[in-house]
Each structure stands twice: as C-alpha cells, then as structure tokens.
C-alpha cells in the first residue's frame, strides 16, 4: 500500500463502480423491486463509510506490522464483504 490517500481513492472508486453496476442493473431490469437494489446500494455506502473511518484510525500507530495488518484487513473486507454484495442482485 502506497498511502492512505491512495487507499481512500481506491475505496471511493470501488464503491462508485459497485453502485454504478447496481444502477445499470436497475435500469435494464425494471421488473425487479427497486427496494432490493436500493438496500444493496445503502449497504455498499455503509461499508464505504466504515472503511474510510477505519483508514483514518489505524491500530498500533507505533508498530508498522500492526498498521500493515490493519490496512490488509480493510482490503480483505472489501474483497470478502462488499464486492460479493452484487451477488445479492435478484436473478431474472
């Protein structure tokens, strides 16, 4: 990880892409209940807010090993919790 600034930019980029995917899905599948898609979008935004708060407060500032683990945990959470939210989009 190069910097916290780059990580924040990556979080914003991934969030924007996931929300865009949800909105495109909503546009091309008007038969799907909008509340389901809106709930997924809200959950993505809640995750983003949590990640940004965690980036700003690293654990163990004096220990580089703990800081690295802290940021690695954020990246893993994005991969394992946020991105799979797109799997919740209803099938046709």
C-alpha positions in Angstrom: 0.0 0.0 0.0 1.5 3.3 -1.1 -0.5 5.7 1.1 -3.7 6.2 3.0 -4.7 8.7 0.3 -4.4 6.1 -2.4 -6.4 3.6 -0.3 -9.2 6.1 0.2 -9.3 6.8 -3.6 -9.5 3.0 -4.2 -12.3 2.7 -1.8 -14.2 5.5 -3.5 -13.5 4.0 -6.9 -14.7 0.5 -6.0 -17.8 1.9 -4.3 -18.7 4.1 -7.3 -18.3 1.1 -9.6 -20.4 -1.2 -7.5 -23.2 1.4 -7.2 -23.0 2.0 -11.0 -23.4 -1.7 -11.5 -26.5 -1.7 -9.3 -28.0 1.3 -11.1 -27.3 -0.3 -14.6 -28.9 -3.5 -13.4 -31.9 -1.5 -12.1 -32.2 0.3 -15.5 -32.2 -2.9 -17.6 -34.4 -4.9 -15.2 -37.4 -2.7 -14.4 -39.4 -5.7 -13.2 -37.1 -6.1 -10.1 -38.2 -4.4 -7.0 -36.3 -1.1 -6.5 -36.2 -1.5 -2.8 -34.0 -4.6 -3.1 -31.5 -2.7 -5.2 -31.7 0.4 -3.0 -30.9 -1.8 0.1 -27.8 -3.2 -1.6 -26.7 0.4 -2.5 -27.3 1.5 1.1 -25.2 -1.4 2.4 -22.4 -0.6 0.0 -22.4 3.0 1.2 -22.4 1.9 4.8 -19.4 -0.3 4.2 -17.6 2.5 2.4 -18.2 4.8 5.4 -16.9 2.1 7.8 -13.8 1.6 5.6 -13.0 5.3 5.5 -13.3 5.6 9.2 -11.0 2.6 9.7 -8.4 4.0 7.3 -8.3 7.2 9.4 -7.8 5.3 12.7 -5.1 2.7 12.2 -4.3 0.2 15.1 -0.9 0.4 16.7 0.5 3.5 15.1 3.9 2.9 16.5 4.2 -0.7 15.3 4.5 -0.9 11.4 3.5 -4.6 11.5 0.2 -3.9 13.2 -0.5 -1.0 10.8 0.1 -3.2 7.8 -2.2 -5.9 9.2 -4.9 -3.2 9.9 -4.8 -2.0 6.3 -4.7 -5.6 4.9 -7.8 -6.3 6.9 -9.6 -3.4 5.3 -8.6 -4.6 1.8 -9.7 -8.2 2.7 -13.1 -6.9 4.0 -13.6 -5.0 0.7 -12.9 -8.2 -1.2 -14.9 -10.5 1.0 -17.8 -8.4 2.2 -18.5 -5.5 -0.2 -17.8 -6.9 -3.7 -20.0 -10.0 -3.1 -23.0 -7.8 -2.4 -23.5 -7.8 -6.2 -24.3 -11.5 -5.9 -27.5 -10.4 -4.0 -28.9 -8.7 -7.1 -32.0 -10.7 -8.0 -31.9 -13.1 -10.9 -34.3 -12.7 -13.7 
